[in-house]
Amino acid sequence: MTTQHSEVAGIPLLLGPALDGRCAGGLTFRVGYADETLATSGITHLTEHLALHFSDPTKLHSNGITGANTTTFHVSGTLEEVVTFLNEVAAALRDLPLDRLETEKSVLRTEAARRGGPADMLHAWRFGARDYGLASYAELGLHRIGREDVAAWAARWFTRDNAVLWLAADGVPDGLDLALPAGRRHPAPAVEPWLAPGPTHYLGRDGVVAASALIERSTAGRVFVSVLEQALYRELRQVGGYSYSPTASYEPLDRSSAVVYAFADSLPEKQDAVVGGFVDVLAGLRLGPIADDDIVAAVNRLRTMLDHPDVATLRLPADAVDLLLGHDNLTDERARAELDAVDAAAVRAVAEEVHASSLLQVPRRAIDWAGYVEAPDYNDIAVTGTSYRFIEEPEAQVTADATGVSVGTPAGSTGVLWSDAVALTTYPDGARTAIGSDGYQVHVEPNLLAGDTTALVAAIDAGVGSRPEIVVPLPARDPERIPAVSEPPAAEPKKRTEEATGPRWAQIAATVCGALALGSLVFFLWGLIQHFTDDGAASEELTRVLGRGLRALLLGGLSVWFHRIGQGRKPATAPA
């Protein structure tokens, strides 16, 4: 059965049959994090949470998803449960429970603490700190968004003209009450990478190799990704044993663009081999032969999805997104025909397209040897004005003026112009972080800079004075978390015996008495040995031997006494 098109309460409807008698449905809106700014990031996610305040996923299979350019509320269950859920979502969007604003912010911060992947910075390196690049950043807007902001956001984006309803049910059910306010269909943000074209890499965390590439949406692109995943698994898992779960995926971005992702994990001692194998696989698909068996397997995998008896229903969420993005959905017949037309030449053409925009995250060391230039660590923006040097790095300094703020080092400079700034975070202790649309940032910690930095902080605040919408006040930090210049290790206390402070004659006397005592001791011991080994020794001889021992004891005592005087210390007792 094919998808039917209709309309409910002014909202376009995509209708497919129920799955084994179980219904499903959703409302999808053309708004996501790419429509936000860094200073308002999180506002769509917050709106989604507020709209679902009534929902209990432990009792009903329902949820909300905020993506790059769409937000979806979906549910599955009985027909009555689906209708009730959709009606409650629409009612909540009409009148959000703004009294729950701070509660839901707290929930989102907790959720954010559990989020984050090994290759999140791929988005920021490609797109900067705007639109699709915001996936790499924390939801800073949660620190400044108020009730009026959320209410205005919902009124602008969550309207009937910016939505699509999709249902897996045997007909349009009665009782739907989806009266949303009127608005307009918003086009998706333009896909405008900040990163220059050409194969590029940057250094990331250990144990992870990841890649992304921007390509045109196509059936051949989907086949390429399947072939890529097969090749990565074969080379890195089966042959080399370097990686446990190498994967690849294809994700549509807007009506005409898609992103190819690839990922491979590894142990630290194996990651160089993973990097080499990863690069070799990508190069092989572009320059080497592509096995027909790999293409056939990839095509068959995609064809299996098309041949599923419930394919029309299973595709409803994706079809709703494409309808909002303005992408023409393929009929089953056309999709099969395009699959049949994919050959090695088509896959190689996609491989070339991937190579031209490839961005790799690699651990430890650069891969210039493979033709991937390293992404720039500095954006070469430097402003003039009064400079403040780092205490622990005197060769580096921070400068701010009416045009921006920059940090300069012997290796290069990075700056943010106020006209291009997308956020300025502020702490009560004076710390500031300016972030530009290209994703480069300048962080200022007054405690780490020499001199009085009051004027520096004032210059930064004045620079964005005309743009209060980008200022994000952050809560006070624990004093122990505020960076400070490390104190040098304390010198070890000087030992009392390191330096003699007494008279020189006493030091000499101590040395002479010590030598004489040692000599007397030797003669004393030798006499004892002779006395007890010579049976005829006289008693007078024994007396002389004992006299030597007494002399050795007396001289030793004098040596100790003179030594204490020579060290500048008063003897504890006088010698007898």
C-alpha positions in Angstrom: 0.0 0.0 0.0 1.3 3.5 -0.9 1.3 6.5 1.3 -1.8 8.6 1.2 -1.7 12.4 1.3 -4.4 14.4 3.1 -4.8 17.3 5.5 -6.0 17.7 9.1 -6.6 21.1 10.7 -4.5 22.8 8.0 -1.6 20.4 8.6 -0.4 18.1 5.7 -1.0 14.5 6.5 0.9 11.4 5.4 -1.2 8.3 6.1 0.0 4.7 6.0 -1.5 1.4 7.2 -1.2 0.3 10.8 1.5 -2.3 11.7 -0.1 -5.5 12.9 -3.0 -3.6 14.3 -0.8 -1.2 16.2 -1.1 2.5 15.4 1.6 5.1 15.4 1.8 8.8 14.7 3.8 11.9 15.0 4.0 15.7 14.5 7.1 16.9 12.8 8.1 20.6 12.6 10.7 22.2 10.4 12.8 23.6 13.2 15.9 22.2 14.9 19.2 23.3 16.6 20.6 24.6 13.2 18.0 27.4 13.4 19.3 28.6 16.7 22.4 30.7 17.5 25.0 29.6 20.0 23.7 32.1 22.5 20.1 30.7 22.2 21.1 27.1 21.6 18.9 24.6 23.4 15.7 26.6 23.0 14.1 24.1 20.6 15.0 21.2 22.8 13.6 23.1 25.8 10.3 23.7 23.9 10.1 20.0 23.1 10.5 19.1 26.7 7.9 21.6 27.9 5.4 20.3 25.3 5.9 16.7 26.6 5.6 17.5 30.3 2.4 15.4 30.4 3.9 12.3 28.8 5.0 9.3 30.8 7.2 7.1 28.5 7.0 4.3 31.1 3.3 3.9 30.3 3.2 4.9 26.7 5.8 4.4 23.9 6.3 8.1 23.1 9.1 10.6 22.9 10.4 13.8 21.3 13.4 14.2 19.0 15.2 17.5 18.3 17.5 17.2 15.3 19.5 19.5 13.1 16.5 21.0 11.2 13.4 19.1 12.4 11.7 18.3 15.7 9.4 15.4 16.0 6.8 14.2 18.7 6.0 10.6 18.1 3.9 7.8 19.7 2.8 4.2 19.1 -0.1 2.4 20.8 -3.8 2.0 20.3 -5.6 4.4 18.1 -7.1 6.2 21.1 -3.7 6.5 22.7 -2.2 8.0 19.5 -5.0 10.5 19.2 -4.8 11.6 22.8 -1.0 12.0 22.7 -1.1 14.2 19.5 -4.0 16.3 20.9 -2.0 16.9 24.2 1.1 17.9 22.3 -0.8 20.4 20.2 -2.5 21.8 23.3 0.8 22.1 25.1 2.4 23.9 22.1 -0.5 26.4 22.1 0.0 27.1 25.8 3.4 25.9 27.1 3.7 25.2 30.8 6.2 28.0 31.3 6.1 27.6 35.1 8.2 24.4 34.5 10.9 26.3 32.7 13.6 26.0 35.3 12.7 22.4 36.0 13.1 21.4 32.4 16.3 23.4 32.1 17.7 21.3 35.0 16.6 18.1 33.2 18.3 19.2 30.0 21.5 19.9 31.8 21.4 16.4 33.3 20.7 15.0 29.8 23.6 17.0 28.4 26.0 15.5 30.9 25.3 12.0 29.5 25.6 13.2 25.9 28.7 13.5 23.8 30.4 11.2 21.3 34.0 10.6 20.4 33.8 12.7 17.3 31.5 15.5 18.2 33.9 18.2 16.9 33.5 17.1 13.3 30.5 19.4 13.1 32.3 22.4 14.6 35.4 22.0 12.3 33.2 21.9 9.2 30.5 24.5 10.0 31.9 26.6 12.8 29.8 27.8 15.8 26.6 28.3 13.8 23.7 26.4 12.2 24.8 22.7 11.7 28.0 23.2 13.7 26.0 23.8 16.9 25.8 20.0 17.3 29.4 20.2 18.7 28.5 22.7 21.5 26.8 22.7 24.8 23.3 24.3 25.0 24.5 27.7 26.2 21.2 29.3 25.7 19.8 27.4 28.7 21.7 30.0 30.9 19.9 33.0 29.5 16.6 31.9 27.9 13.5 33.2 29.7 9.7 32.6 29.4 9.2 35.3 26.8 12.0 33.8 24.6 10.4 30.3 24.7 6.9 31.6 24.1 8.1 33.6 21.1 10.1 30.7 19.7 7.0 28.4 19.9 4.8 31.0 18.2 7.2 31.4 15.4 8.2 27.8 14.6 5.6 25.4 16.0 2.7 26.3 13.7 0.4 24.4 11.4 2.1 25.8 8.3 5.5 24.6 9.5 4.4 21.0 10.4 3.6 17.6 8.9 1.4 15.1 10.5 2.0 11.4 9.9 -0.1 8.4 10.9 0.0 4.7 10.7 -3.6 3.9 11.0 -6.5 2.5 9.1 -7.9 5.8 8.0 -8.0 9.3 9.5 -9.2 8.8 13.1 -12.0 10.9 14.7 -11.3 13.2 17.6 -8.1 14.8 16.4 -7.8 18.3 17.7 -4.6 19.8 16.3 -5.6 23.5 16.2 -2.2 25.1 15.9 -1.7 28.8 15.1 -1.0 29.9 11.6 2.5 30.7 10.4 4.7 29.9 7.5 6.9 27.2 6.2 10.5 28.0 7.0 13.2 26.8 4.6 16.1 24.8 6.1 19.3 26.7 6.9 21.7 26.8 4.0 24.5 24.3 4.0 27.6 26.6 4.0 30.7 24.9 5.4 33.3 27.2 7.0 36.1 24.7 6.2 37.8 25.1 2.9 37.3 22.3 0.4 39.8 19.5 0.2 40.8 16.6 2.3 41.5 17.9 5.8 42.3 16.4 9.2 42.6 17.5 12.8 44.0 15.8 15.9 41.5 14.2 18.3 41.3 11.9 21.2 43.2 8.6 21.4 41.5 5.4 20.3 39.1 7.0 17.8 39.4 7.6 14.0 36.4 9.3 12.5 35.5 11.0 9.2 32.7 13.0 7.6 32.1 14.2 4.1 29.5 16.4 2.5 28.0 15.0 -0.7 24.9 15.3 -2.9 21.9 13.3 -1.8 21.7 10.2 -4.1 21.0 6.5 -4.3 24.6 6.0 -5.3 25.6 7.8 -2.1 23.7 5.3 0.0 25.3 2.4 -1.9 28.7 3.9 -1.4 28.2 4.1 2.3 27.2 0.4 2.5 30.3 -0.5 0.4 32.5 1.6 2.7 31.2 -0.1 5.8 31.9 -3.5 4.3 35.4 -2.5 3.4 36.2 -1.0 6.8 34.8 -4.0 8.6 36.8 -6.4 6.4 40.1 -4.6 6.6 40.0 -3.3 10.2 38.2 -6.1 12.0 38.4 -9.3 10.0 41.9 -9.0 8.4 43.8 -6.7 10.7 42.0 -7.2 14.0 42.6 -3.5 14.8 39.1 -2.3 15.4 36.0 -3.8 17.1 33.2 -1.8 15.5 34.0 0.1 12.3 30.9 1.7 10.9 29.6 4.1 8.3 26.3 5.9 7.9 24.5 8.2 5.5 22.4 11.1 6.9 20.4 13.6 4.8 21.1 17.2 5.8 18.7 19.2 3.7 16.8 18.8 0.4 20.0 18.2 -1.6 22.9 17.5 0.7 23.8 14.5 2.8 26.7 13.8 5.3 28.7 10.6 5.1 30.1 9.5 8.5 32.6 6.7 9.2 34.1 5.6 12.5 36.6 3.1 13.9 37.6 2.5 17.5 41.0 1.0 18.5 43.3 0.4 21.4 46.0 3.1 21.8 48.7 0.7 20.6 46.7 -0.2 17.5 45.5 3.3 16.5 48.4 3.9 14.0 47.4 0.8 12.2 43.7 1.8 12.2 44.6 5.3 10.8 46.6 3.7 8.0 43.9 1.1 7.2 41.2 3.7 7.3 43.0 6.0 4.9 43.8 3.0 2.6 40.1 2.0 2.5 39.0 5.5 1.4 41.8 5.7 -1.2 41.0 2.2 -2.5 37.4 3.1 -3.2 38.6 6.1 -5.1 41.6 4.7 -7.0 41.4 0.9 -6.8 39.1 -1.7 -8.2 35.7 -2.1 -6.5 34.5 -5.7 -6.2 31.2 -6.4 -7.9 30.3 -8.6 -4.9 30.5 -5.6 -2.6 28.2 -3.6 -4.8 25.7 -6.4 -5.1 25.7 -6.9 -1.4 25.1 -3.2 -0.7 22.3 -3.0 -3.3 20.6 -6.1 -1.9 20.8 -4.7 1.6 19.0 -1.5 0.5 16.6 -3.5 -1.7 15.6 -5.6 1.3 14.3 -2.5 2.9 12.3 -1.6 -0.1 10.8 -5.1 -0.3 9.5 -5.0 3.3 5.7 -5.4 3.2 5.3 -2.4 5.5 7.8 -0.1 3.8 5.3 2.7 3.3 4.5 2.8 6.9 8.1 2.5 8.1 9.1 5.4 5.9 6.5 7.8 7.2 8.8 9.7 9.6 11.5 10.1 6.9 8.9 11.1 4.3 7.5 13.7 6.7 11.0 15.2 7.0 11.6 15.2 3.3 8.3 16.9 2.7 9.3 19.7 5.1 12.7 20.0 3.5 11.3 20.1 0.0 12.9 16.9 -1.2 11.0 14.8 -3.6 10.4 11.3 -2.2 11.1 8.5 -4.6 8.4 6.0 -5.5 9.2 2.4 -4.9 9.6 1.7 -8.6 11.9 4.7 -9.1 14.0 3.7 -6.0 14.5 0.2 -7.4 15.4 1.5 -10.8 18.0 3.8 -9.3 19.5 0.9 -7.3 19.8 -1.3 -10.3 21.6 1.5 -12.2 24.4 1.8 -9.5 27.7 0.3 -10.7 31.4 0.6 -9.9 31.7 3.8 -11.8 28.9 5.4 -9.8 30.4 4.3 -6.5 33.8 5.6 -7.5 32.3 9.0 -8.4 30.8 9.2 -4.9 34.2 8.3 -3.5 35.8 11.2 -5.4 33.1 13.5 -4.0 33.8 12.2 -0.5 37.5 12.7 -0.9 37.0 16.3 -2.0 35.2 17.3 1.2 36.6 14.7 3.6 37.4 15.7 7.2 39.2 13.2 9.4 39.7 13.1 13.1 42.9 11.2 13.9 44.8 10.6 17.2 48.3 11.8 18.1 50.0 12.6 14.8 49.3 14.4 11.6 48.5 12.5 8.3 49.9 15.0 5.8 51.6 12.0 4.2 48.2 10.8 3.0 47.4 14.2 1.4 45.2 15.5 4.2 46.1 19.0 5.2 45.9 19.8 8.9 43.0 22.2 9.9 44.5 25.5 11.1 45.0 25.9 14.8 44.8 29.7 14.5 42.6 32.0 12.4 45.2 34.8 12.2 43.0 37.5 13.6 44.9 40.0 15.8 43.5 43.3 17.2 45.4 46.3 18.4 45.2 47.9 21.9 46.7 47.3 25.3 48.1 43.8 25.7 48.2 41.7 28.9 50.8 39.0 29.1 50.4 35.6 30.6 52.3 35.2 33.9 53.5 31.7 33.1 53.9 32.3 29.4 55.3 35.9 29.0 55.6 35.4 25.2 51.8 35.2 24.9 49.4 38.0 25.4 45.7 39.0 25.2 44.6 42.2 23.5 41.2 43.8 23.3 39.9 46.9 21.6 36.7 48.3 20.0 36.9 45.8 17.2 37.5 42.5 19.0 39.7 40.4 21.2 42.7 38.2 20.3 45.4 36.1 21.9 48.8 36.1 20.3 51.6 33.5 20.7 54.9 32.9 18.9 53.1 30.2 16.9 50.2 32.4 15.7 47.2 34.5 16.7 43.5 33.8 17.2 40.9 36.4 17.5 37.2 37.1 17.6 35.8 40.3 15.9 32.8 41.7 17.8 30.9 42.0 14.4 31.3 38.2 13.9 30.9 37.0 17.5 28.2 34.5 18.2 28.5 34.3 22.0 30.3 35.9 24.9 30.2 33.9 28.1 30.8 35.7 31.4 31.6 34.6 34.9 31.1 36.8 38.0 34.9 36.4 38.8 35.7 38.2 35.5 36.5 35.3 33.2 35.3 35.8 29.6 35.1 33.6 26.5 34.4 35.2 23.1 33.4 32.8 20.4 33.3 33.7 16.7 31.1 32.2 14.0 34.2 30.2 12.7 34.3 28.4 16.0 37.6 29.9 17.2 37.4 31.4 20.6 39.5 33.5 23.0 39.3 32.6 26.7 40.4 35.2 29.3 41.2 34.3 32.8 42.2 37.5 34.7 44.1 35.5 37.4 46.5 34.2 34.7 47.5 37.6 33.3 50.0 40.1 34.7 48.9 43.4 36.0 45.5 44.9 36.6 43.0 43.4 34.1 40.0 45.5 35.0 40.4 47.6 31.9 40.7 44.4 29.7 37.5 42.9 31.0 35.8 46.3 30.6 37.0 46.5 27.0 35.6 43.1 26.2 32.2 43.9 27.8 32.1 47.2 26.0 32.8 45.5 22.7 29.6 43.5 22.8 27.6 46.3 24.5 25.5 46.9 21.4 24.7 43.1 21.1 23.3 42.0 24.4 21.6 39.0 22.7 24.9 37.2 22.4 26.0 37.6 26.1 25.5 34.4 28.2 26.0 34.9 31.9 27.2 31.8 33.6 26.8 30.9 37.3 29.6 31.5 39.8 32.3 28.9 39.8 33.6 27.0 42.9 36.7 29.0 43.9 38.7 25.8 43.6 37.8 25.6 39.9 39.0 29.1 39.1 42.4 28.8 37.4 45.3 30.4 39.2 49.0 30.7 38.6 50.7 27.7 40.2 53.0 28.5 43.1 56.7 27.4 42.9 57.6 24.5 45.2 58.8 25.6 48.6 62.6 25.2 49.1 63.7 22.4 51.5 64.8 23.7 54.9 68.6 23.9 55.2 69.9 21.2 57.4 71.6 22.4 60.6 74.8 20.4 59.7 75.2 22.0 56.3 77.4 24.9 57.5 79.7 25.2 60.5 79.5 28.5 62.4 81.9 27.9 65.3 85.6 28.8 65.6 88.1 27.3 63.2 90.5 26.1 65.9 87.8 23.9 67.4 87.2 22.3 64.0 90.9 21.5 63.7 91.2 20.2 67.3 88.2 17.9 66.7 89.9 16.5 63.6 93.2 15.9 65.5 91.6 14.3 68.5 89.5 12.1 66.3 92.6 10.8 64.4 94.5 10.1 67.7 91.5 8.3 69.2 91.3 6.1 66.1 95.0 5.3 66.4 94.8 4.5 70.1 91.7 2.3 69.4 93.7 0.3 66.8 96.7 -0.3 69.2 94.2 -1.2 72.0 92.6 -3.9 69.9 95.9 -5.2 68.6 97.3 -5.5 72.2 94.2 -7.5 73.3 94.7 -9.9 70.5 98.4 -10.4 71.4 97.6 -10.9 75.1 95.1 -13.6 74.6 97.1 -15.5 72.0 100.4 -15.4 73.9 100.3 -17.7 76.9 103.3 -16.2 78.5 102.2 -12.5 78.5 102.8 -10.6 81.7 100.2 -8.8 83.7 102.2 -5.5 83.1 101.5 -5.9 79.4 97.8 -6.2 80.0 97.9 -3.0 82.0 99.5 -1.1 79.1 96.9 -2.5 76.7 94.0 -1.3 78.9 95.7 2.2 79.2 95.6 2.5 75.4 91.9 1.7 75.4 91.3 4.4 78.1 93.3 6.9 76.0 91.2 6.1 72.9 88.0 6.7 74.9 89.3 10.1 76.2 90.5 11.3 72.9 87.1 10.3 71.3 85.3 12.3 73.9 87.5 15.4 73.3 86.9 15.0 69.5 83.1 15.1 70.0 83.3 18.1 72.3 85.5 20.1 69.9 83.3 19.2 67.0 80.2 20.7 68.7 82.1 23.9 69.4 83.3 24.0 65.8 79.6 23.7 64.6 78.6 26.6 66.7 76.6 24.6 69.3 77.1 24.6 73.0 78.2 21.1 74.4 75.5 19.4 76.3 77.9 18.4 79.0 81.6 19.1 79.7 84.0 16.2 79.2 85.2 14.5 82.3 
